[in-house]
Amino acid sequence: MKLKYITLVIALFILAGCLVPEQPIIPVKGATNKDWNSQTFWYEPWGSSGTHKGIDIFATTNTPVIAPTPMLLLYKGDFFKGGKVVVGLGPNWQIHYFAHLDSIETSTGLFATRGETLGTVGSTGNAQGKPPHLHYSILSLFPRLWRIDTSTQGYKKAFYLNPIEYLEAK
């Protein structure tokens, strides 16, 4: 009986995460689809990463980076290649990764609403000396096995979602 109750609670918790409405917006204030190269998701070679597992949205330094959906903020700080980063858990159990920020908004609490400022566009981490941009990646906590292919690191496509498809589909 106890196991059934625990299983039901977990199932309801997972379902609740899938029911939060998304309606994502581009995570750089004022940006359009002309501010990124649509060919860079899974582009290779891409330095020590092998492939580029996100998109770079170009903007001037200090342009606000905003939450594309409501999200629980999991991490705000420095992270090796990403420089200043913000990591959030959004609807459908998707992790949103925002990297190369010039600054991180410290007044944002544990939860960010859609459109709330997370930080500003910059060139930190391995983007130093490059034009300012936001590196934006989305990872699914639940693998999408049908997305796996034979490209370099193609097995990782089960987890990494194409941000362009994500933003344009909603």
Rosetta constraint file for C-alpha pairs under 8 A:
AtomPair CA 1 CA 5 HARMONIC 6.32 0.50
AtomPair CA 2 CA 6 HARMONIC 6.24 0.50
AtomPair CA 3 CA 7 HARMONIC 6.04 0.50
AtomPair CA 4 CA 8 HARMONIC 6.07 0.50
AtomPair CA 5 CA 9 HARMONIC 6.22 0.50
AtomPair CA 6 CA 10 HARMONIC 6.20 0.50
AtomPair CA 7 CA 11 HARMONIC 6.09 0.50
AtomPair CA 8 CA 12 HARMONIC 6.09 0.50
AtomPair CA 9 CA 13 HARMONIC 6.10 0.50
AtomPair CA 10 CA 14 HARMONIC 6.21 0.50
AtomPair CA 11 CA 15 HARMONIC 6.08 0.50
AtomPair CA 12 CA 16 HARMONIC 5.99 0.50
AtomPair CA 13 CA 17 HARMONIC 6.53 0.50
AtomPair CA 14 CA 18 HARMONIC 6.69 0.50
AtomPair CA 15 CA 19 HARMONIC 6.43 0.50
AtomPair CA 16 CA 20 HARMONIC 6.78 0.50
AtomPair CA 17 CA 91 HARMONIC 5.57 0.50
AtomPair CA 17 CA 92 HARMONIC 5.40 0.50
AtomPair CA 17 CA 93 HARMONIC 6.09 0.50
AtomPair CA 18 CA 91 HARMONIC 5.84 0.50
AtomPair CA 18 CA 92 HARMONIC 4.18 0.50
AtomPair CA 18 CA 93 HARMONIC 6.90 0.50
AtomPair CA 19 CA 91 HARMONIC 7.30 0.50
AtomPair CA 19 CA 92 HARMONIC 7.31 0.50
AtomPair CA 20 CA 91 HARMONIC 5.39 0.50
AtomPair CA 20 CA 92 HARMONIC 7.38 0.50
AtomPair CA 21 CA 91 HARMONIC 6.86 0.50
AtomPair CA 22 CA 69 HARMONIC 5.57 0.50
AtomPair CA 22 CA 70 HARMONIC 7.33 0.50
AtomPair CA 22 CA 91 HARMONIC 6.24 0.50
AtomPair CA 22 CA 170 HARMONIC 7.90 0.50
AtomPair CA 23 CA 69 HARMONIC 6.79 0.50
AtomPair CA 23 CA 170 HARMONIC 5.55 0.50
AtomPair CA 24 CA 68 HARMONIC 4.77 0.50
AtomPair CA 24 CA 69 HARMONIC 5.08 0.50
AtomPair CA 24 CA 114 HARMONIC 7.60 0.50
AtomPair CA 24 CA 166 HARMONIC 7.91 0.50
AtomPair CA 24 CA 167 HARMONIC 6.13 0.50
AtomPair CA 24 CA 170 HARMONIC 6.50 0.50
AtomPair CA 25 CA 67 HARMONIC 7.85 0.50
AtomPair CA 25 CA 68 HARMONIC 4.61 0.50
AtomPair CA 25 CA 69 HARMONIC 6.98 0.50
AtomPair CA 25 CA 114 HARMONIC 7.79 0.50
AtomPair CA 25 CA 115 HARMONIC 7.50 0.50
AtomPair CA 25 CA 167 HARMONIC 6.59 0.50
AtomPair CA 26 CA 31 HARMONIC 6.67 0.50
AtomPair CA 26 CA 32 HARMONIC 7.32 0.50
AtomPair CA 26 CA 66 HARMONIC 7.90 0.50
AtomPair CA 26 CA 68 HARMONIC 5.89 0.50
AtomPair CA 26 CA 167 HARMONIC 6.64 0.50
AtomPair CA 27 CA 31 HARMONIC 7.92 0.50
AtomPair CA 27 CA 65 HARMONIC 5.53 0.50
AtomPair CA 27 CA 66 HARMONIC 4.77 0.50
AtomPair CA 27 CA 67 HARMONIC 5.77 0.50
AtomPair CA 27 CA 68 HARMONIC 5.05 0.50
AtomPair CA 27 CA 115 HARMONIC 7.77 0.50
AtomPair CA 28 CA 57 HARMONIC 7.29 0.50
AtomPair CA 28 CA 59 HARMONIC 7.76 0.50
AtomPair CA 28 CA 63 HARMONIC 7.08 0.50
AtomPair CA 28 CA 64 HARMONIC 6.06 0.50
AtomPair CA 28 CA 65 HARMONIC 4.59 0.50
AtomPair CA 28 CA 66 HARMONIC 5.84 0.50
AtomPair CA 28 CA 121 HARMONIC 7.78 0.50
AtomPair CA 28 CA 134 HARMONIC 7.58 0.50
AtomPair CA 29 CA 63 HARMONIC 6.71 0.50
AtomPair CA 29 CA 64 HARMONIC 5.56 0.50
AtomPair CA 29 CA 65 HARMONIC 6.20 0.50
AtomPair CA 29 CA 66 HARMONIC 6.53 0.50
AtomPair CA 31 CA 35 HARMONIC 6.13 0.50
AtomPair CA 31 CA 57 HARMONIC 7.72 0.50
AtomPair CA 31 CA 59 HARMONIC 7.52 0.50
AtomPair CA 35 CA 57 HARMONIC 5.52 0.50
AtomPair CA 35 CA 58 HARMONIC 5.41 0.50
AtomPair CA 35 CA 59 HARMONIC 7.29 0.50
AtomPair CA 36 CA 55 HARMONIC 6.92 0.50
AtomPair CA 36 CA 56 HARMONIC 5.87 0.50
AtomPair CA 36 CA 57 HARMONIC 4.82 0.50
AtomPair CA 36 CA 58 HARMONIC 6.26 0.50
AtomPair CA 37 CA 55 HARMONIC 7.54 0.50
AtomPair CA 37 CA 56 HARMONIC 7.49 0.50
AtomPair CA 38 CA 55 HARMONIC 7.80 0.50
AtomPair CA 38 CA 164 HARMONIC 7.16 0.50
AtomPair CA 39 CA 43 HARMONIC 6.85 0.50
AtomPair CA 40 CA 52 HARMONIC 6.58 0.50
AtomPair CA 40 CA 54 HARMONIC 7.48 0.50
AtomPair CA 40 CA 55 HARMONIC 6.14 0.50
AtomPair CA 40 CA 56 HARMONIC 7.87 0.50
AtomPair CA 41 CA 52 HARMONIC 5.68 0.50
AtomPair CA 41 CA 53 HARMONIC 5.75 0.50
AtomPair CA 41 CA 54 HARMONIC 5.21 0.50
AtomPair CA 41 CA 55 HARMONIC 5.63 0.50
AtomPair CA 41 CA 162 HARMONIC 6.48 0.50
AtomPair CA 42 CA 51 HARMONIC 5.20 0.50
AtomPair CA 42 CA 52 HARMONIC 4.74 0.50
AtomPair CA 42 CA 53 HARMONIC 5.32 0.50
AtomPair CA 42 CA 54 HARMONIC 7.14 0.50
AtomPair CA 43 CA 51 HARMONIC 5.41 0.50
AtomPair CA 43 CA 52 HARMONIC 5.24 0.50
AtomPair CA 43 CA 53 HARMONIC 7.85 0.50
AtomPair CA 44 CA 50 HARMONIC 6.17 0.50
AtomPair CA 44 CA 51 HARMONIC 4.66 0.50
AtomPair CA 44 CA 52 HARMONIC 6.58 0.50
AtomPair CA 44 CA 152 HARMONIC 7.93 0.50
AtomPair CA 45 CA 50 HARMONIC 5.39 0.50
AtomPair CA 45 CA 51 HARMONIC 5.73 0.50
AtomPair CA 45 CA 52 HARMONIC 7.90 0.50
AtomPair CA 46 CA 50 HARMONIC 4.98 0.50
AtomPair CA 46 CA 51 HARMONIC 4.93 0.50
AtomPair CA 46 CA 52 HARMONIC 5.69 0.50
AtomPair CA 47 CA 51 HARMONIC 7.70 0.50
AtomPair CA 50 CA 152 HARMONIC 7.62 0.50
AtomPair CA 50 CA 153 HARMONIC 7.79 0.50
AtomPair CA 51 CA 152 HARMONIC 7.23 0.50
AtomPair CA 51 CA 153 HARMONIC 7.42 0.50
AtomPair CA 53 CA 137 HARMONIC 6.40 0.50
AtomPair CA 53 CA 160 HARMONIC 6.66 0.50
AtomPair CA 53 CA 162 HARMONIC 7.88 0.50
AtomPair CA 54 CA 135 HARMONIC 6.58 0.50
AtomPair CA 54 CA 136 HARMONIC 5.42 0.50
AtomPair CA 54 CA 137 HARMONIC 4.30 0.50
AtomPair CA 54 CA 138 HARMONIC 7.17 0.50
AtomPair CA 54 CA 160 HARMONIC 7.96 0.50
AtomPair CA 54 CA 161 HARMONIC 7.96 0.50
AtomPair CA 54 CA 162 HARMONIC 6.63 0.50
AtomPair CA 54 CA 163 HARMONIC 6.48 0.50
AtomPair CA 55 CA 135 HARMONIC 5.72 0.50
AtomPair CA 55 CA 136 HARMONIC 5.43 0.50
AtomPair CA 55 CA 137 HARMONIC 6.68 0.50
AtomPair CA 55 CA 163 HARMONIC 6.74 0.50
AtomPair CA 55 CA 164 HARMONIC 7.62 0.50
AtomPair CA 56 CA 133 HARMONIC 5.95 0.50
AtomPair CA 56 CA 134 HARMONIC 5.44 0.50
AtomPair CA 56 CA 135 HARMONIC 4.48 0.50
AtomPair CA 56 CA 136 HARMONIC 6.29 0.50
AtomPair CA 57 CA 133 HARMONIC 5.31 0.50
AtomPair CA 57 CA 134 HARMONIC 5.10 0.50
AtomPair CA 57 CA 135 HARMONIC 6.49 0.50
AtomPair CA 57 CA 136 HARMONIC 7.48 0.50
AtomPair CA 58 CA 131 HARMONIC 7.42 0.50
AtomPair CA 58 CA 132 HARMONIC 6.17 0.50
AtomPair CA 58 CA 133 HARMONIC 4.17 0.50
AtomPair CA 58 CA 134 HARMONIC 6.45 0.50
AtomPair CA 59 CA 63 HARMONIC 6.49 0.50
AtomPair CA 59 CA 121 HARMONIC 6.77 0.50
AtomPair CA 59 CA 132 HARMONIC 6.19 0.50
AtomPair CA 59 CA 133 HARMONIC 5.64 0.50
AtomPair CA 59 CA 134 HARMONIC 7.85 0.50
AtomPair CA 60 CA 121 HARMONIC 6.90 0.50
AtomPair CA 60 CA 122 HARMONIC 7.75 0.50
AtomPair CA 60 CA 132 HARMONIC 6.09 0.50
AtomPair CA 60 CA 133 HARMONIC 7.51 0.50
AtomPair CA 61 CA 102 HARMONIC 7.01 0.50
AtomPair CA 61 CA 120 HARMONIC 7.03 0.50
AtomPair CA 61 CA 121 HARMONIC 5.18 0.50
AtomPair CA 61 CA 122 HARMONIC 5.10 0.50
AtomPair CA 61 CA 123 HARMONIC 7.93 0.50
AtomPair CA 61 CA 132 HARMONIC 5.74 0.50
AtomPair CA 61 CA 133 HARMONIC 7.73 0.50
AtomPair CA 62 CA 102 HARMONIC 6.58 0.50
AtomPair CA 62 CA 103 HARMONIC 7.64 0.50
AtomPair CA 62 CA 120 HARMONIC 4.61 0.50
AtomPair CA 62 CA 121 HARMONIC 5.17 0.50
AtomPair CA 62 CA 122 HARMONIC 6.61 0.50
AtomPair CA 63 CA 120 HARMONIC 5.24 0.50
AtomPair CA 63 CA 121 HARMONIC 5.33 0.50
AtomPair CA 64 CA 117 HARMONIC 6.13 0.50
AtomPair CA 64 CA 118 HARMONIC 7.44 0.50
AtomPair CA 64 CA 119 HARMONIC 5.92 0.50
AtomPair CA 64 CA 120 HARMONIC 4.45 0.50
AtomPair CA 64 CA 121 HARMONIC 6.40 0.50
AtomPair CA 65 CA 117 HARMONIC 5.74 0.50
AtomPair CA 65 CA 118 HARMONIC 5.60 0.50
AtomPair CA 65 CA 119 HARMONIC 5.18 0.50
AtomPair CA 65 CA 120 HARMONIC 5.04 0.50
AtomPair CA 65 CA 121 HARMONIC 6.20 0.50
AtomPair CA 65 CA 134 HARMONIC 7.71 0.50
AtomPair CA 66 CA 114 HARMONIC 7.47 0.50
AtomPair CA 66 CA 115 HARMONIC 5.08 0.50
AtomPair CA 66 CA 116 HARMONIC 5.22 0.50
AtomPair CA 66 CA 117 HARMONIC 4.35 0.50
AtomPair CA 66 CA 118 HARMONIC 5.35 0.50
AtomPair CA 66 CA 119 HARMONIC 7.20 0.50
AtomPair CA 67 CA 71 HARMONIC 7.37 0.50
AtomPair CA 67 CA 112 HARMONIC 6.64 0.50
AtomPair CA 67 CA 113 HARMONIC 6.67 0.50
AtomPair CA 67 CA 114 HARMONIC 5.14 0.50
AtomPair CA 67 CA 115 HARMONIC 5.03 0.50
AtomPair CA 67 CA 116 HARMONIC 5.47 0.50
AtomPair CA 67 CA 117 HARMONIC 6.49 0.50
AtomPair CA 67 CA 118 HARMONIC 6.46 0.50
AtomPair CA 68 CA 114 HARMONIC 5.48 0.50
AtomPair CA 68 CA 115 HARMONIC 6.11 0.50
AtomPair CA 69 CA 90 HARMONIC 6.50 0.50
AtomPair CA 69 CA 91 HARMONIC 7.55 0.50
AtomPair CA 69 CA 113 HARMONIC 6.64 0.50
AtomPair CA 69 CA 114 HARMONIC 4.34 0.50
AtomPair CA 69 CA 115 HARMONIC 7.20 0.50
AtomPair CA 70 CA 90 HARMONIC 6.11 0.50
AtomPair CA 70 CA 91 HARMONIC 7.35 0.50
AtomPair CA 70 CA 111 HARMONIC 7.50 0.50
AtomPair CA 70 CA 112 HARMONIC 5.67 0.50
AtomPair CA 70 CA 113 HARMONIC 4.33 0.50
AtomPair CA 70 CA 114 HARMONIC 4.62 0.50
AtomPair CA 71 CA 88 HARMONIC 5.66 0.50
AtomPair CA 71 CA 89 HARMONIC 5.22 0.50
AtomPair CA 71 CA 90 HARMONIC 4.35 0.50
AtomPair CA 71 CA 91 HARMONIC 7.13 0.50
AtomPair CA 71 CA 111 HARMONIC 5.82 0.50
AtomPair CA 71 CA 112 HARMONIC 5.33 0.50
AtomPair CA 71 CA 113 HARMONIC 6.53 0.50
AtomPair CA 71 CA 114 HARMONIC 7.69 0.50
AtomPair CA 72 CA 88 HARMONIC 5.38 0.50
AtomPair CA 72 CA 89 HARMONIC 5.05 0.50
AtomPair CA 72 CA 90 HARMONIC 6.51 0.50
AtomPair CA 72 CA 110 HARMONIC 5.95 0.50
AtomPair CA 72 CA 111 HARMONIC 4.56 0.50
AtomPair CA 72 CA 112 HARMONIC 6.38 0.50
AtomPair CA 73 CA 86 HARMONIC 7.46 0.50
AtomPair CA 73 CA 87 HARMONIC 6.08 0.50
AtomPair CA 73 CA 88 HARMONIC 4.24 0.50
AtomPair CA 73 CA 89 HARMONIC 6.35 0.50
AtomPair CA 73 CA 109 HARMONIC 7.71 0.50
AtomPair CA 73 CA 110 HARMONIC 5.22 0.50
AtomPair CA 73 CA 111 HARMONIC 5.66 0.50
AtomPair CA 73 CA 112 HARMONIC 6.85 0.50
AtomPair CA 74 CA 86 HARMONIC 7.78 0.50
AtomPair CA 74 CA 87 HARMONIC 5.55 0.50
AtomPair CA 74 CA 88 HARMONIC 5.22 0.50
AtomPair CA 74 CA 89 HARMONIC 6.80 0.50
AtomPair CA 74 CA 110 HARMONIC 7.54 0.50
AtomPair CA 75 CA 85 HARMONIC 7.74 0.50
AtomPair CA 75 CA 86 HARMONIC 5.64 0.50
AtomPair CA 75 CA 87 HARMONIC 5.06 0.50
AtomPair CA 75 CA 88 HARMONIC 6.99 0.50
AtomPair CA 76 CA 84 HARMONIC 7.65 0.50
AtomPair CA 76 CA 85 HARMONIC 5.89 0.50
AtomPair CA 76 CA 86 HARMONIC 4.53 0.50
AtomPair CA 76 CA 87 HARMONIC 6.55 0.50
AtomPair CA 76 CA 104 HARMONIC 7.14 0.50
AtomPair CA 77 CA 84 HARMONIC 5.49 0.50
AtomPair CA 77 CA 85 HARMONIC 5.58 0.50
AtomPair CA 77 CA 86 HARMONIC 6.69 0.50
AtomPair CA 77 CA 104 HARMONIC 7.54 0.50
AtomPair CA 78 CA 82 HARMONIC 7.39 0.50
AtomPair CA 78 CA 83 HARMONIC 5.27 0.50
AtomPair CA 78 CA 84 HARMONIC 4.46 0.50
AtomPair CA 78 CA 85 HARMONIC 5.94 0.50
AtomPair CA 79 CA 83 HARMONIC 5.24 0.50
AtomPair CA 79 CA 84 HARMONIC 6.31 0.50
AtomPair CA 79 CA 85 HARMONIC 6.45 0.50
AtomPair CA 79 CA 125 HARMONIC 7.66 0.50
AtomPair CA 80 CA 125 HARMONIC 6.23 0.50
AtomPair CA 80 CA 126 HARMONIC 7.95 0.50
AtomPair CA 81 CA 125 HARMONIC 4.72 0.50
AtomPair CA 81 CA 126 HARMONIC 4.96 0.50
AtomPair CA 81 CA 127 HARMONIC 7.98 0.50
AtomPair CA 82 CA 99 HARMONIC 4.84 0.50
AtomPair CA 82 CA 100 HARMONIC 5.30 0.50
AtomPair CA 82 CA 124 HARMONIC 6.82 0.50
AtomPair CA 82 CA 125 HARMONIC 4.82 0.50
AtomPair CA 82 CA 126 HARMONIC 6.48 0.50
AtomPair CA 82 CA 127 HARMONIC 7.81 0.50
AtomPair CA 83 CA 99 HARMONIC 6.46 0.50
AtomPair CA 83 CA 100 HARMONIC 5.13 0.50
AtomPair CA 83 CA 101 HARMONIC 7.00 0.50
AtomPair CA 83 CA 123 HARMONIC 7.97 0.50
AtomPair CA 83 CA 124 HARMONIC 4.56 0.50
AtomPair CA 83 CA 125 HARMONIC 3.47 0.50
AtomPair CA 83 CA 126 HARMONIC 6.98 0.50
AtomPair CA 84 CA 99 HARMONIC 6.10 0.50
AtomPair CA 84 CA 100 HARMONIC 5.48 0.50
AtomPair CA 84 CA 101 HARMONIC 5.05 0.50
AtomPair CA 84 CA 102 HARMONIC 6.85 0.50
AtomPair CA 84 CA 103 HARMONIC 7.00 0.50
AtomPair CA 84 CA 104 HARMONIC 7.14 0.50
AtomPair CA 84 CA 124 HARMONIC 6.24 0.50
AtomPair CA 84 CA 125 HARMONIC 7.03 0.50
AtomPair CA 85 CA 97 HARMONIC 7.21 0.50
AtomPair CA 85 CA 98 HARMONIC 5.47 0.50
AtomPair CA 85 CA 99 HARMONIC 4.48 0.50
AtomPair CA 85 CA 100 HARMONIC 6.38 0.50
AtomPair CA 85 CA 101 HARMONIC 6.11 0.50
AtomPair CA 85 CA 104 HARMONIC 7.55 0.50
AtomPair CA 86 CA 97 HARMONIC 6.14 0.50
AtomPair CA 86 CA 98 HARMONIC 5.22 0.50
AtomPair CA 86 CA 99 HARMONIC 6.76 0.50
AtomPair CA 86 CA 104 HARMONIC 7.52 0.50
AtomPair CA 86 CA 118 HARMONIC 7.26 0.50
AtomPair CA 87 CA 95 HARMONIC 6.85 0.50
AtomPair CA 87 CA 96 HARMONIC 5.67 0.50
AtomPair CA 87 CA 97 HARMONIC 4.73 0.50
AtomPair CA 87 CA 98 HARMONIC 6.33 0.50
AtomPair CA 88 CA 95 HARMONIC 5.65 0.50
AtomPair CA 88 CA 96 HARMONIC 5.16 0.50
AtomPair CA 88 CA 97 HARMONIC 6.74 0.50
AtomPair CA 89 CA 93 HARMONIC 6.38 0.50
AtomPair CA 89 CA 94 HARMONIC 5.71 0.50
AtomPair CA 89 CA 95 HARMONIC 4.63 0.50
AtomPair CA 89 CA 96 HARMONIC 6.27 0.50
AtomPair CA 90 CA 94 HARMONIC 5.24 0.50
AtomPair CA 90 CA 95 HARMONIC 6.18 0.50
AtomPair CA 90 CA 96 HARMONIC 6.93 0.50
AtomPair CA 92 CA 140 HARMONIC 7.85 0.50
AtomPair CA 93 CA 140 HARMONIC 6.24 0.50
AtomPair CA 93 CA 141 HARMONIC 5.74 0.50
AtomPair CA 93 CA 142 HARMONIC 7.44 0.50
AtomPair CA 94 CA 138 HARMONIC 6.46 0.50
AtomPair CA 94 CA 139 HARMONIC 5.51 0.50
AtomPair CA 94 CA 140 HARMONIC 4.51 0.50
AtomPair CA 94 CA 141 HARMONIC 6.02 0.50
AtomPair CA 95 CA 138 HARMONIC 5.55 0.50
AtomPair CA 95 CA 139 HARMONIC 4.97 0.50
AtomPair CA 95 CA 140 HARMONIC 6.26 0.50
AtomPair CA 95 CA 141 HARMONIC 7.26 0.50
AtomPair CA 96 CA 136 HARMONIC 7.24 0.50
AtomPair CA 96 CA 137 HARMONIC 5.93 0.50
AtomPair CA 96 CA 138 HARMONIC 4.71 0.50
AtomPair CA 96 CA 139 HARMONIC 6.64 0.50
AtomPair CA 97 CA 135 HARMONIC 7.75 0.50
AtomPair CA 97 CA 136 HARMONIC 5.68 0.50
AtomPair CA 97 CA 137 HARMONIC 5.08 0.50
AtomPair CA 97 CA 138 HARMONIC 6.26 0.50
AtomPair CA 98 CA 134 HARMONIC 6.48 0.50
AtomPair CA 98 CA 135 HARMONIC 5.80 0.50
AtomPair CA 98 CA 136 HARMONIC 5.00 0.50
AtomPair CA 98 CA 137 HARMONIC 6.88 0.50
AtomPair CA 99 CA 124 HARMONIC 7.91 0.50
AtomPair CA 99 CA 134 HARMONIC 5.86 0.50
AtomPair CA 99 CA 135 HARMONIC 5.00 0.50
AtomPair CA 99 CA 136 HARMONIC 6.65 0.50
AtomPair CA 100 CA 121 HARMONIC 6.96 0.50
AtomPair CA 100 CA 122 HARMONIC 5.45 0.50
AtomPair CA 100 CA 123 HARMONIC 5.06 0.50
AtomPair CA 100 CA 124 HARMONIC 4.41 0.50
AtomPair CA 100 CA 125 HARMONIC 5.95 0.50
AtomPair CA 100 CA 126 HARMONIC 7.88 0.50
AtomPair CA 100 CA 127 HARMONIC 6.50 0.50
AtomPair CA 100 CA 132 HARMONIC 7.98 0.50
AtomPair CA 100 CA 133 HARMONIC 6.96 0.50
AtomPair CA 100 CA 134 HARMONIC 5.97 0.50
AtomPair CA 100 CA 135 HARMONIC 6.51 0.50
AtomPair CA 101 CA 119 HARMONIC 6.47 0.50
AtomPair CA 101 CA 120 HARMONIC 5.51 0.50
AtomPair CA 101 CA 121 HARMONIC 4.87 0.50
AtomPair CA 101 CA 122 HARMONIC 4.52 0.50
AtomPair CA 101 CA 123 HARMONIC 6.51 0.50
AtomPair CA 101 CA 124 HARMONIC 6.18 0.50
AtomPair CA 101 CA 133 HARMONIC 7.92 0.50
AtomPair CA 101 CA 134 HARMONIC 6.68 0.50
AtomPair CA 102 CA 119 HARMONIC 7.34 0.50
AtomPair CA 102 CA 120 HARMONIC 5.46 0.50
AtomPair CA 102 CA 121 HARMONIC 5.49 0.50
AtomPair CA 102 CA 122 HARMONIC 3.95 0.50
AtomPair CA 102 CA 123 HARMONIC 6.41 0.50
AtomPair CA 102 CA 124 HARMONIC 6.44 0.50
AtomPair CA 103 CA 119 HARMONIC 5.26 0.50
AtomPair CA 103 CA 120 HARMONIC 5.31 0.50
AtomPair CA 103 CA 121 HARMONIC 7.53 0.50
AtomPair CA 103 CA 122 HARMONIC 7.49 0.50
AtomPair CA 104 CA 118 HARMONIC 6.11 0.50
AtomPair CA 104 CA 119 HARMONIC 4.04 0.50
AtomPair CA 104 CA 120 HARMONIC 6.61 0.50
AtomPair CA 105 CA 117 HARMONIC 6.74 0.50
AtomPair CA 105 CA 118 HARMONIC 5.14 0.50
AtomPair CA 105 CA 119 HARMONIC 4.65 0.50
AtomPair CA 105 CA 120 HARMONIC 7.88 0.50
AtomPair CA 108 CA 112 HARMONIC 6.67 0.50
AtomPair CA 108 CA 117 HARMONIC 7.65 0.50
AtomPair CA 108 CA 118 HARMONIC 6.88 0.50
AtomPair CA 112 CA 116 HARMONIC 6.01 0.50
AtomPair CA 112 CA 118 HARMONIC 7.87 0.50
AtomPair CA 121 CA 132 HARMONIC 6.31 0.50
AtomPair CA 121 CA 133 HARMONIC 5.60 0.50
AtomPair CA 121 CA 134 HARMONIC 5.61 0.50
AtomPair CA 122 CA 132 HARMONIC 4.71 0.50
AtomPair CA 122 CA 133 HARMONIC 5.79 0.50
AtomPair CA 122 CA 134 HARMONIC 6.97 0.50
AtomPair CA 123 CA 127 HARMONIC 4.85 0.50
AtomPair CA 123 CA 128 HARMONIC 4.99 0.50
AtomPair CA 123 CA 129 HARMONIC 7.01 0.50
AtomPair CA 123 CA 130 HARMONIC 6.47 0.50
AtomPair CA 123 CA 131 HARMONIC 6.81 0.50
AtomPair CA 123 CA 132 HARMONIC 4.85 0.50
AtomPair CA 123 CA 133 HARMONIC 6.50 0.50
AtomPair CA 124 CA 128 HARMONIC 5.28 0.50
AtomPair CA 127 CA 131 HARMONIC 7.76 0.50
AtomPair CA 127 CA 132 HARMONIC 7.75 0.50
AtomPair CA 136 CA 163 HARMONIC 7.22 0.50
AtomPair CA 137 CA 160 HARMONIC 7.34 0.50
AtomPair CA 137 CA 161 HARMONIC 7.44 0.50
AtomPair CA 137 CA 162 HARMONIC 7.67 0.50
AtomPair CA 137 CA 163 HARMONIC 6.42 0.50
AtomPair CA 138 CA 160 HARMONIC 5.86 0.50
AtomPair CA 138 CA 161 HARMONIC 5.40 0.50
AtomPair CA 138 CA 162 HARMONIC 7.15 0.50
AtomPair CA 138 CA 163 HARMONIC 6.34 0.50
AtomPair CA 139 CA 159 HARMONIC 5.20 0.50
AtomPair CA 139 CA 160 HARMONIC 4.50 0.50
AtomPair CA 139 CA 161 HARMONIC 5.83 0.50
AtomPair CA 140 CA 144 HARMONIC 7.90 0.50
AtomPair CA 140 CA 158 HARMONIC 7.90 0.50
AtomPair CA 140 CA 159 HARMONIC 4.94 0.50
AtomPair CA 140 CA 160 HARMONIC 6.40 0.50
AtomPair CA 140 CA 161 HARMONIC 6.99 0.50
AtomPair CA 141 CA 159 HARMONIC 6.83 0.50
AtomPair CA 142 CA 159 HARMONIC 7.09 0.50
AtomPair CA 143 CA 158 HARMONIC 4.91 0.50
AtomPair CA 143 CA 159 HARMONIC 5.26 0.50
AtomPair CA 144 CA 148 HARMONIC 7.75 0.50
AtomPair CA 144 CA 157 HARMONIC 7.77 0.50
AtomPair CA 144 CA 158 HARMONIC 4.49 0.50
AtomPair CA 144 CA 159 HARMONIC 6.48 0.50
AtomPair CA 145 CA 158 HARMONIC 5.08 0.50
AtomPair CA 146 CA 158 HARMONIC 7.17 0.50
AtomPair CA 147 CA 157 HARMONIC 5.71 0.50
AtomPair CA 147 CA 158 HARMONIC 5.33 0.50
AtomPair CA 148 CA 154 HARMONIC 5.43 0.50
AtomPair CA 148 CA 155 HARMONIC 4.86 0.50
AtomPair CA 148 CA 156 HARMONIC 7.02 0.50
AtomPair CA 148 CA 157 HARMONIC 5.38 0.50
AtomPair CA 148 CA 158 HARMONIC 5.49 0.50
AtomPair CA 149 CA 154 HARMONIC 4.87 0.50
AtomPair CA 149 CA 155 HARMONIC 6.43 0.50
AtomPair CA 149 CA 157 HARMONIC 7.55 0.50
AtomPair CA 150 CA 154 HARMONIC 5.43 0.50
AtomPair CA 150 CA 155 HARMONIC 7.68 0.50
AtomPair CA 153 CA 157 HARMONIC 7.61 0.50
AtomPair CA 154 CA 158 HARMONIC 7.97 0.50
AtomPair CA 156 CA 160 HARMONIC 6.23 0.50
AtomPair CA 157 CA 161 HARMONIC 6.73 0.50
AtomPair CA 161 CA 166 HARMONIC 7.44 0.50
AtomPair CA 162 CA 166 HARMONIC 6.31 0.50
AtomPair CA 163 CA 167 HARMONIC 6.01 0.50
AtomPair CA 164 CA 168 HARMONIC 6.02 0.50
AtomPair CA 165 CA 169 HARMONIC 5.77 0.50
AtomPair CA 166 CA 170 HARMONIC 6.88 0.50
